[in-house]
């Protein structure tokens, strides 16, 4: 679809723009057409390369961003005790929905990466692992428990 857009732009650039530029701009009209003719293939090549990279790395990007976003969500809690993090996540509807959204993104990334090799039902069991890891290890990183001895 994007390459069709580039093709239509080149067709319009070569057919309509010279006529408009001829009547509006007396000098240098040809330079703008030549610049566009050089620019569109370069843009198409950049789009082709970057689009392919994003296509193949999208699942990995999704996993990393879901874990970072989940850790950020938990890090904004004032009380970092295990009991408070579990209770606030389960009882507060907003926190529960945020965590379920992170889990959905994480599950998508894991299933897409491991789809041909592993049963997706087994992978779904790994989805809560980052949240549980954060909750269980938050007491070790709480700044109020650090001592400067």
Phi and psi in degrees as a GROMACS rama.xvg file:
@    title "Ramachandran Plot"
@    xaxis  label "Phi"
@    yaxis  label "Psi"
@TYPE xy
-68.2064  -38.5458  UNK-2
-71.0459  -30.8857  UNK-3
-65.1449  -39.0829  UNK-4
-61.2948  -43.299  UNK-5
-62.425  -40.8661  UNK-6
-62.8522  -44.1839  UNK-7
-63.3776  -37.4825  UNK-8
-62.9948  -40.9131  UNK-9
-66.4248  -40.0525  UNK-10
-63.1203  -46.1615  UNK-11
-66.177  -37.4649  UNK-12
-62.9679  -40.294  UNK-13
-84.8096  -18.9658  UNK-14
-105.327  -45.4138  UNK-15
-95.6265  -39.5174  UNK-16
-62.6952  -38.8644  UNK-17
-61.5452  -34.6928  UNK-18
-67.8735  -44.0577  UNK-19
-66.0224  -43.3548  UNK-20
-66.9602  -30.8704  UNK-21
-67.0584  -38.3038  UNK-22
-84.8839  -28.3921  UNK-23
-92.6019  -40.0446  UNK-24
-118.925  123.297  UNK-25
-80.6876  -36.6985  UNK-26
-121.82  146.326  UNK-27
79.3955  12.4601  UNK-28
-68.7432  -32.5057  UNK-29
-68.8843  -31.9224  UNK-30
-63.2194  -37.6399  UNK-31
-67.6944  -35.0738  UNK-32
-68.8866  -43.5635  UNK-33
-64.9462  -38.3629  UNK-34
-61.3775  -42.9894  UNK-35
-65.0731  -37.5033  UNK-36
-67.9834  -29.0993  UNK-37
-79.9004  -33.6369  UNK-38
-75.4108  -40.8065  UNK-39
-63.5007  -41.9433  UNK-40
-64.0243  -35.4103  UNK-41
-65.816  -44.2778  UNK-42
-61.9524  -40.6172  UNK-43
-64.5887  -40.0251  UNK-44
-66.2153  -44.4335  UNK-45
-62.4311  -41.706  UNK-46
-65.6616  -38.8798  UNK-47
-63.4343  -46.1285  UNK-48
-68.9969  -49.6977  UNK-49
-68.5544  -35.6684  UNK-50
-64.0047  -39.7149  UNK-51
-66.7053  -40.772  UNK-52
-63.7358  -42.7508  UNK-53
-67.5478  -37.1108  UNK-54
-61.3553  -45.0138  UNK-55
-80.4214  -22.7904  UNK-56
-105.317  5.66043  UNK-57
-62.4509  -40.0011  UNK-58
-65.7388  -40.2858  UNK-59
-66.94  -41.0963  UNK-60
-62.4039  -40.3987  UNK-61
-62.668  -43.4274  UNK-62
-63.9034  -47.56  UNK-63
-63.036  -45.3449  UNK-64
-67.7008  -34.1145  UNK-65
-68.3056  -39.1215  UNK-66
-68.0164  -43.6272  UNK-67
-64.8296  -41.77  UNK-68
-66.3827  -38.5334  UNK-69
-65.2573  -43.4081  UNK-70
-64.9775  -38.127  UNK-71
-65.3062  -41.1676  UNK-72
-60.88  -44.6276  UNK-73
-70.996  -31.633  UNK-74
-69.111  -23.6457  UNK-75
-78.6376  -3.63766  UNK-76
-76.0388  136.423  UNK-77
-70.1229  -49.055  UNK-78
-87.2256  117.535  UNK-79
-100.98  19.9464  UNK-80
-74.3606  153.734  UNK-81
-61.7312  -43.248  UNK-82
-61.7265  -46.1604  UNK-83
-65.6569  -42.1509  UNK-84
-63.5251  -40.7153  UNK-85
-68.8341  -46.8449  UNK-86
-66.1286  -43.2548  UNK-87
-68.0122  -30.6533  UNK-88
-73.15  -38.2347  UNK-89
-81.0339  -38.8843  UNK-90
-85.1803  -33.7103  UNK-91
-85.5425  121.797  UNK-92
-62.5203  -39.9715  UNK-93
-61.8424  -47.694  UNK-94
-64.3112  -37.1927  UNK-95
-65.2303  -42.3233  UNK-96
-67.7716  -37.9908  UNK-97
-63.4559  -44.3366  UNK-98
-65.6479  -39.5403  UNK-99
-65.8204  -35.7818  UNK-100
-64.5283  -42.1982  UNK-101
-63.5646  -40.6951  UNK-102
-65.4028  -36.7521  UNK-103
-64.7334  -44.0353  UNK-104
-64.1785  -41.4929  UNK-105
-64.4136  -42.0369  UNK-106
-64.0526  -41.851  UNK-107
-58.079  -49.3579  UNK-108
-62.5028  -43.3016  UNK-109
-66.0678  -42.659  UNK-110
-66.6483  -39.893  UNK-111
-66.1535  -40.572  UNK-112
-70.0591  -41.1874  UNK-113
-101.928  10.9555  UNK-114
-55.3934  -50.8867  UNK-115
-74.5478  -12.7275  UNK-116
-102.968  -36.214  UNK-117
-127.786  151.216  UNK-118
-65.3277  126.999  UNK-119
-60.6981  -26.8401  UNK-120
-65.2605  -33.562  UNK-121
-72.7959  -33.7978  UNK-122
-69.2978  -34.22  UNK-123
-60.4904  -26.8816  UNK-124
-66.7141  -22.9776  UNK-125
-84.8872  -7.88953  UNK-126
-60.9765  -44.7939  UNK-127
-76.4205  -0.556464  UNK-128
-57.8486  -46.6629  UNK-129
-62.8274  -38.3178  UNK-130
-66.8768  -44.0314  UNK-131
-64.7625  -39.2669  UNK-132
-62.2352  -43.4502  UNK-133
-64.1072  -46.3759  UNK-134
-63.7595  -42.1122  UNK-135
-74.1157  -26.3642  UNK-136
-103.557  3.43878  UNK-137
-66.8526  -27.9776  UNK-138
-68.5452  -24.078  UNK-139
-78.956  -19.2821  UNK-140
-110.987  7.36326  UNK-141
-69.9164  121.59  UNK-142
-62.5386  -25.2958  UNK-143
-71.2511  -16.905  UNK-144
-95.67  -5.02325  UNK-145
-80.6672  135.62  UNK-146
-114.629  140.939  UNK-147
-101.195  83.1977  UNK-148
